Structures are given as C-alpha cells and as structure tokens.
C-alpha cells in the first residue's frame, strides 16, 4: 500500500504509527504483559470483544483503565454481582413530570453500557439473565427498551474478566455466549524481573500519567483498514481446514480432537481468526497477514470455542493442548 500515492495510504501510515505510541502509553502504567496488551489491541482493531481470564491481583482492571485513558475513550466499569439486574447495565425508564403543565412522560435513562469501553468485572458472578442482556448489546451494538432501539456509541468495546479458580457463587457462561467474545485472553503471572518493576512502580510517590495518543475516529478508521489487509487464498484455506479439524468426525481431525473434543468450533471461529490475523499484521505495521499471525492467535480465538470431553478432563488436557496438536499436525502452506 505504501507505494500508492493516495490520501488513504498516507492516512493509513499515519494512523498505524499511532499504534506504537499507544503501546508505549500503556507501558507507562503496565509492566510486561506484552502478549496480553497485543491481544487486547488486536481485539479492538478487529472490532470484537475480549474475555480476560486470570487470578485476582494481576492488574486486569488497571490494564483496561489504562487502555481507556490512552485511547481518549469514555470508560465505564461495572462490578458484576449476583443481584445485578439487566436494567443496571442497559438503563431504565424514569417517570418525569412537567411542573408547568402537569404532563407526565417516561424518559429512558441510559445505563453504563452506553460507553466506548466497558469493563465487565467478574462477568461470571452475575446470573444468566443479566449476562444475556450484556451479550445481546455486544452482538447487536444496540439496546432495545420500551419499544425503542438505541444505538450504542462507536466504537463499542467490551472487556470482561473472570476468575478461573473461584467457582462458588459463579454462573459460568454457556458455550453459545462465550462464542460472542472474539478472544479469550489468558493473563498470567509476571516474570521475576517484571514483578520487581511492578513493586517499584506501584509503591513510590510518583503518579503515572498516561498520555492520550488516539481518539475514537482513529480507531474506527483502523478497524476499516483491518478488513483491507491482504490474506492469501492459501492461508484462508489453512484457516478453514484448522477450524473444521476441531470437529470430531471431520476428515482432517487429528487423534487429539477425536479423543478430547465433544463439540468443535463453528464458522464464527474462522471469521475471528481471519480478522485477528489481519489486525495483528496491521498492529505490526504490515499490510499482509502471515502464517505466524494465524498461529499466534489460533489458541486465543479457539480455546473458548471448544467443548472438551470428560476424557480430556480426566487426562488433564486443555483446549490449548488441542490447538497445539492441530498446528503441529496440519502444517501451513508453503511460503
């Protein structure tokens, strides 16, 4: 694209340069977690939502808040609890009276979902009815109430968190609802040097100021550019084969799928992998997706879309193990 002397090419180059600034801005408050930050930005560029999974205390909330500050986004955080109602997220109608005329009317009071960046903290702590209300808004980008349909702001990006260890008092998301998330991002423990830096950074007197480097219009433009990133027919075929091979009974399914998977990924996984591979290429300053882009995102895209068997649980096999076996047994096309 860079060889085209057009305003769109110059605009693209300018906006992609801001992605490096964005990563540096996040690094002013977040130590390490490079892969996690990249995956969140890939989800944002691809126009999807991310589910972050990790034990408490790893900085998930701080990461999302820092991202919102660097993006100049309207940011809201909702703590999900067992008594949270759909109206607490979506909004509700209020009865108002005109004191001059005595006329009464209902006015829709918008809830916290009307924002650019929503942190749904501990999503699996709220009942299915409330989970479903948020996930419908995520899918349709609208809220329907009282016969009216309200558009959510653009861009609209949901980052939800869940604790993988604590099961008491939780309502795990059904597979069909997990499928609404573009990526399942695993947040792990920091390295020893990163942990030392975290302790130093967070216990001093200096306050970190996150620079604002990108606005909503930049993000919307980059989301449009993602779809223009080149993906060869060979790589599209590889993605199709990988996704279909997650389904037991498929001709390409390896032994690990037959042994450990009850239900494989649907077509939405293929769509997600294509868009995420394109977004990763753009994030790295490239305008063509590669085999490495696909391989790097196969697990985050598919790990929450595979329903494992009892045998997998008994043998300690994870969805990531299955994806690793797929990549090993189904090689990419030659470059």
Secondary structure, 3 states (H helix, E strand, C coil): CCCCCCHHHHHHHHHHHHHHHHHHHHHCCCCCCHHHHHHHHHHHHHCCCEEEECCCCCCHHHHHHHHHHHCCCCEEEEECCCCCCHHHHHEEEEEEECCCCCCEEEEEEECCCCCCEEEEECHHHCCHHHHHHHHHHHHHCEEEECCEEEECCCCCEEEEEECCCCCCCCCCCCHHHHCCCCEEEECCCCCHHHHHHHHHHHCCCCCCCCCCCCCHHHHHHHHHHHCCCECCHHHHHHHHHHHHCCCCCCCCCCHHHHHHEEECCCHHHHHHHHHHHHHHHHHCCCCECCHHHHHHHHHHHHCCCCEECHHHHHCCCCHHHHHHHHHHHCCCCCC
